[in-house]
Amino acid sequence: MIDKNSPMPIYYQIEEAVKEQIEKGELKEGDMVPSEREFSERYQISRMTVRQAITNLVRDGYLVRFIGKGTFVARRKIRQTLFGLTSFTEDMKSRGMNPGSQLLDFREIKAPGSIAEKLRISLGDPVYEIKRVRSANGTPMAMETTYLSSGLVPGLTEETVQGSLYQYVEEKRGLKIHSAVQELEASVARKAESDILGIEIGAPLLWIKRFSFLKDKTPLEIVHSAYRGDQYRFVVEMQR
Ligand code: 16G
């Protein structure tokens, strides 16, 4: 499994081997992985190298470490397909998980240029700015900042946005959410995201921007979100 002559660093080879074992089901959720000492003896490599690999696998969400107990295979990441336009609440419920929203900030502001342009409203028109931490069974998964025109979706309250925004838009406002464009970009957590999401500074994040539209192409929302890289895997299906 380890090729000491490979240009790939040894810690990287160990990481790949462990990920492959998890992928193949040879290592299952909750299984204990060998200790640093066992790894280093088995492959005749330094414990420093093993530690580096394990630390990276923990940071990336493949393994979890329990002090005094050992290191175990983590729960599989949430596989989020990008074929349908769903809400966070729907996504979590469809997995039998309990969705949560912690409100960090909720206010009505005058739309700055960039937001006004995307929502196709006038500069300074009122928009809601909503900052929420989204959680699944109590674990923070993502933080989201949402902009919606209050002209289009009036009557939002702190209480509403602690539930499902999409449900409010569709059921209470009678608007039909139709389509969205989404951009994904890799990043790492800085201090603010690490505090809010309960992850380490430098842990992997996926920044997602979603622009969603109603059937007549009226822009509905702009959402900037940071998803935890150790919890999520996004799946896209393509056809040729
Ligand atoms: C998802 C959407 C977000 C939408 C939210 C509504 C992504 C990247 N984002 O989190 O754009 O505002 O769902 O969820 O998927 P809610 O109806 O539970 O409030």
Boltz pocket constraint, residues with backbone or C-beta under 6 A from the ligand:
constraints:
  - pocket:
      binder: B
      contacts: [[A, 86], [A, 87], [A, 88], [A, 89], [A, 90], [A, 144], [A, 146], [A, 161], [A, 163], [A, 164], [A, 165], [A, 166], [A, 167], [A, 208], [A, 210], [A, 221], [A, 223], [A, 225]]
      max_distance: 6.0
